[in-house]
Amino acid sequence: MEDHIIFWPIGYLYLWIRYRDGEKVAKVKRELYENSYSVAGAQLLISAFGVVLFIVLSIFLIAAIYAVFKHPPAAY
């Protein structure tokens, strides 16, 4: 039940900011989010986390490739 405390307000704000119409919010919530603000909030947070994780991993990959080409291994 604790997850509802976090996800419900995020889902509520997300849907109302995005659609701004009570009927449209109710329709989208019913069709896409199992009629739950908590599901909408959870999906939004998981998507945001995935984007941040992808960016961080991409930065590490670019840094590793740069380091390999900038400082190639020394010959024996």
Backbone as CSV, one residue per row, in Angstrom:
resi,resn,N_x,N_y,N_z,CA_x,CA_y,CA_z,C_x,C_y,C_z
1,MET,0.805,-1.207,0.000,0.000,0.000,0.000,0.847,1.269,0.000
2,GLU,2.100,1.162,0.433,2.937,2.359,0.499,3.203,2.961,-0.872
3,ASP,3.229,2.107,-1.907,3.514,2.617,-3.244,2.424,3.561,-3.735
4,HIS,1.212,3.410,-3.250,0.130,4.295,-3.671,0.356,5.717,-3.175
5,ILE,1.010,5.841,-2.051,1.273,7.169,-1.493,2.188,7.966,-2.423
6,ILE,3.101,7.276,-3.077,4.039,7.957,-3.973,3.472,8.070,-5.386
7,PHE,2.944,6.969,-5.907,2.543,6.923,-7.304,1.232,7.649,-7.597
8,TRP,0.296,7.629,-6.676,-1.015,8.222,-6.924,-0.919,9.708,-7.249
9,PRO,-0.239,10.537,-6.426,-0.185,11.969,-6.775,0.566,12.247,-8.079
10,ILE,1.601,11.460,-8.342,2.355,11.657,-9.583,1.479,11.324,-10.788
11,GLY,0.763,10.218,-10.708,-0.140,9.838,-11.802,-1.265,10.839,-11.981
12,TYR,-1.820,11.302,-10.866,-2.899,12.293,-10.921,-2.422,13.575,-11.610
13,LEU,-1.286,14.101,-11.168,-0.754,15.336,-11.772,-0.399,15.129,-13.243
14,TYR,0.217,14.009,-13.546,0.610,13.725,-14.923,-0.591,13.723,-15.857
15,LEU,-1.636,12.981,-15.485,-2.805,12.890,-16.359,-3.529,14.228,-16.472
16,TRP,-3.657,14.963,-15.385,-4.367,16.242,-15.450,-3.567,17.311,-16.181
17,ILE,-2.251,17.286,-16.049,-1.434,18.259,-16.793,-1.433,17.901,-18.277
18,ARG,-1.377,16.620,-18.583,-1.306,16.216,-19.991,-2.626,16.392,-20.726
19,TYR,-3.763,16.035,-20.111,-5.031,16.032,-20.844,-5.964,17.183,-20.487
20,ARG,-5.948,17.692,-19.275,-6.688,18.889,-18.843,-8.189,18.855,-19.074
21,ASP,-8.754,17.682,-19.202,-10.196,17.543,-19.384,-10.634,16.300,-18.616
22,GLY,-11.619,16.469,-17.744,-12.038,15.380,-16.877,-12.478,14.140,-17.621
23,GLU,-13.230,14.320,-18.711,-13.686,13.168,-19.483,-12.526,12.466,-20.173
24,LYS,-11.605,13.250,-20.728,-10.450,12.669,-21.416,-9.547,11.949,-20.414
25,VAL,-9.333,12.550,-19.236,-8.522,11.913,-18.203,-9.143,10.585,-17.792
26,ALA,-10.452,10.579,-17.571,-11.137,9.345,-17.161,-11.031,8.276,-18.242
27,LYS,-11.179,8.667,-19.511,-11.100,7.711,-20.614,-9.701,7.116,-20.726
28,VAL,-8.678,7.964,-20.683,-7.303,7.486,-20.808,-6.932,6.632,-19.600
29,LYS,-7.333,7.062,-18.427,-7.035,6.296,-17.210,-7.678,4.915,-17.275
30,ARG,-8.893,4.850,-17.755,-9.607,3.581,-17.848,-8.984,2.677,-18.914
31,GLU,-8.641,3.236,-20.075,-8.165,2.430,-21.197,-6.693,2.034,-21.087
32,LEU,-5.850,2.933,-20.598,-4.411,2.679,-20.611,-3.815,2.316,-19.255
33,TYR,-4.446,2.750,-18.183,-3.833,2.626,-16.863,-4.688,1.846,-15.872
34,GLU,-5.491,0.929,-16.334,-6.293,0.069,-15.473,-7.153,0.860,-14.481
35,ASN,-7.584,2.028,-14.900,-8.432,2.917,-14.095,-7.771,3.274,-12.762
36,SER,-6.455,3.518,-12.803,-5.711,3.786,-11.574,-4.671,4.879,-11.808
37,TYR,-4.712,5.887,-10.943,-3.667,6.911,-10.992,-2.324,6.324,-10.563
38,SER,-2.347,5.343,-9.687,-1.100,4.729,-9.220,-0.354,4.044,-10.357
39,VAL,-1.079,3.375,-11.226,-0.446,2.709,-12.372,0.156,3.758,-13.308
40,ALA,-0.550,4.844,-13.527,-0.026,5.916,-14.386,1.251,6.509,-13.783
41,GLY,1.241,6.746,-12.481,2.429,7.288,-11.820,3.593,6.324,-11.855
42,ALA,3.311,5.044,-11.635,4.378,4.039,-11.662,4.989,3.934,-13.051
43,GLN,4.158,3.918,-14.076,4.684,3.834,-15.440,5.508,5.063,-15.794
44,LEU,5.067,6.223,-15.339,5.817,7.452,-15.616,7.181,7.419,-14.939
45,LEU,7.230,7.009,-13.683,8.503,6.958,-12.960,9.438,5.895,-13.533
46,ILE,8.898,4.750,-13.901,9.737,3.706,-14.494,10.289,4.162,-15.841
47,SER,9.500,4.846,-16.629,9.977,5.366,-17.913,11.080,6.405,-17.703
48,ALA,10.875,7.287,-16.747,11.886,8.305,-16.454,13.179,7.656,-15.970
49,PHE,13.054,6.649,-15.106,14.235,5.934,-14.626,14.968,5.255,-15.786
50,GLY,14.229,4.663,-16.704,14.839,4.016,-17.861,15.597,4.995,-18.742
51,VAL,15.039,6.167,-18.942,15.709,7.186,-19.755,17.001,7.641,-19.081
52,VAL,16.941,7.897,-17.790,18.135,8.324,-17.051,19.198,7.226,-17.084
53,LEU,18.801,5.981,-16.880,19.743,4.865,-16.918,20.382,4.740,-18.295
54,PHE,19.601,4.880,-19.349,20.136,4.815,-20.710,21.160,5.926,-20.950
55,ILE,20.865,7.125,-20.496,21.793,8.249,-20.683,23.097,8.010,-19.934
56,VAL,23.000,7.552,-18.684,24.209,7.303,-17.885,25.052,6.203,-18.518
57,LEU,24.428,5.110,-18.944,25.181,4.031,-19.580,25.795,4.472,-20.904
58,SER,25.096,5.303,-21.642,25.651,5.829,-22.901,26.875,6.695,-22.638
59,ILE,26.817,7.506,-21.602,27.968,8.355,-21.255,29.169,7.491,-20.882
60,PHE,28.938,6.432,-20.088,30.037,5.536,-19.730,30.613,4.847,-20.963
61,LEU,29.767,4.418,-21.869,30.231,3.755,-23.083,31.045,4.711,-23.945
62,ILE,30.565,5.927,-24.109,31.298,6.924,-24.898,32.640,7.237,-24.249
63,ALA,32.665,7.355,-22.922,33.919,7.624,-22.212,34.899,6.465,-22.377
64,ALA,34.411,5.235,-22.325,35.289,4.080,-22.489,35.857,4.019,-23.902
65,ILE,35.032,4.257,-24.902,35.508,4.252,-26.287,36.513,5.378,-26.501
66,TYR,36.241,6.536,-25.953,37.171,7.664,-26.062,38.509,7.327,-25.415
67,ALA,38.463,6.708,-24.241,39.701,6.364,-23.539,40.517,5.349,-24.331
68,VAL,39.868,4.399,-24.965,40.583,3.393,-25.749,41.274,4.031,-26.944
69,PHE,40.597,4.934,-27.648,41.206,5.553,-28.821,42.188,6.659,-28.464
70,LYS,41.987,7.304,-27.351,42.896,8.384,-26.932,44.207,7.809,-26.390
71,HIS,44.137,6.704,-25.664,45.310,6.076,-25.059,45.342,4.607,-25.441
72,PRO,45.794,4.291,-26.666,45.828,2.886,-27.075,46.831,2.096,-26.216
73,PRO,46.663,0.792,-26.156,47.594,-0.008,-25.349,49.016,0.098,-25.877
74,ALA,49.974,0.097,-24.973,51.383,0.226,-25.353,51.899,-1.113,-25.908
75,ALA,52.828,-1.019,-26.847,53.440,-2.231,-27.407,54.438,-2.784,-26.406
76,TYR,54.594,-4.107,-26.409,55.537,-4.738,-25.461,56.911,-4.656,-25.974
